Each structure stands twice: as C-alpha cells, then as structure tokens.
Amino acid sequence: MAIDPKFEDTREVVEQHEGHTVWGPVDEPGQLGIHGTHVAVDFDICIGDGACLEDCPVDVFEWVDTPGHPESEIKPDPANESQCIDCMLCVDVCPVDAIDVDPGREGRL
C-alpha cells in the first residue's frame, strides 16, 4: 500500500517533529504516522532502505531512530523539507511508495 497523497484531508496534525508536521494517528512504537507535508514520508510503510537519502541532491532527509517499529527501526525523516527542489528522485526510488512530494501542499515555502 502506498502513501495516501490526500493525507491532509484524511488525517490530523498530531505534533511537530524536528521542524516539520506529523500527521496521525500515532501510537508508538507500531504506528508513527506521516512525517512532513511538502515532502511526506509514511513512517508506517517505510522500510528504511535509505534510497531516498542516497539520491536526494539537497539532503532533505536525516536518519531518525524508530525502535520497535515492525517495518524498520530507522526511518528517513524529512527534517530539511524546506530545501526540497521538487526533483522527485526520492519518490522514484522508494521501493514501497512511502514518499509523496507535492509543492502545492500547505507549508511550501
């Protein structure tokens, strides 16, 4: 299952993390929600393979520990989403379609 590109309509903001929004529900450690808005990563389906970190030309992502999560215990957090240049490389390389980039979403600088 891929990230829901309409998550802004179906989820609520539950917290801020490292300067970006987290969209719930969140029930740690198994349910972590979607991190980011312009660059959104569904932590619940992300397998933490690192392809997005390797391919991002502007270093949008930083590793964050997610101990106990069933898919992976480390995730690429969009901590620097304001740096995104909308190249879509992260979207293209994600093997589980856990990332969505939309420059029209709220929070775009």
Summary of the structure (lengths in Angstrom):
residues: 109
radius of gyration: 12.3
end to end distance: 29.1
largest distance: 33.8
contacts: 323
relative contact order: 0.24
helix: 16%
strand: 26%
